[in-house]
Amino acid sequence: MGDCEPVLTVLRNLCDHDTEALEWLTGWLAKVVQNVYDGKPARIGTAPTLFGAKGSGKGVLEEVMKACLGKWNVASITQRELTSDFNSYLDGVLLVFANEGWAADGNGGRSEKLASKLKDAITCHDRLINCKGVPEVTRVAVENWVLSSNSHRPTDIEKGDRRMTLLRTG
């Protein structure tokens, strides 16, 4: 067994040293890994939504999860992929990190269409995979999502929304 203290330090910082938030995030991450280990990758139905200063550990968390799940099972996307009609990056992945992909329109305002697309991506059961020049295929959605941003809340979250849990990083 290796020393997990460096990972716990990152997780504590991502939760701004809030013990309740840390317990939630570690439980969420464990569930993702346990589902894969049990041979039954599954959606959790909610996404950690991390926002805060650059250097707080959001990218380190992504690398840790690549080590746990295999780098081929983790997709890293940005606003560009979120707004695209093509989503082949989702085919077969277990975890998606949407970095700096907040639900905003091109003028700096919030886009309800993109926010709705994110919410659907987090909770849908089946999805159409769209790849340029290839017919669409339907796949069971097994990936879980982590949303993050250095400077903005990744999306507006309505009070009581079960699909996203907002965590301000330390």
Salt bridges, closest charged atoms under 4 A:
GLU5 OE2 - ARG12 NH1 2.78
GLU62 OE2 - LYS66 NZ 3.55
GLU63 OE2 - LYS66 NZ 3.51
ASP91 OD1 - ARG139 NE 2.78
GLU143 OE2 - ARG43 NH2 3.63
GLU143 OE2 - ARG127 NH2 2.27
ASP156 OD1 - ARG110 NE 3.51
GLU158 OE2 - LYS119 NZ 2.95
ASP161 OD2 - LYS119 NZ 3.64
ASP161 OD1 - ARG163 NE 3.01
